[in-house]
Amino acid sequence: MIMKAEHYSENPDRQATKLRLRAGLWKYSAEMERLAELSVSNPDGAGRLSPTLRMSLGYYLNDKKIAAQSGRDVSAAGNEGVTA
């Protein structure tokens, strides 16, 4: 069975709902913040992270960006007591 490309495209309402859910579920993680700092300050060291950690960091940072764009406070002070 051949499906047309438009079948795979998400409608804007569905995409907005997905982004809203991801923004709402994001939680501050001190460990991920340290890994993010490492990737900037020591790219060679960050390159030696396991693929799973690199992927997790990517998802974390992407969700953090979405949360910030939705108006959430993504600083540690705004998320005290919240752990991953």
Secondary structure, DSSP 8 states (H G I E B T S, - for coil): ----GGGTS--HHHHHHHHHHHHHH----HHHHHHHHHHHH-HHHHHTS-HHHHHHHHHHHHHHHHHHHTT---SSGGGTT---
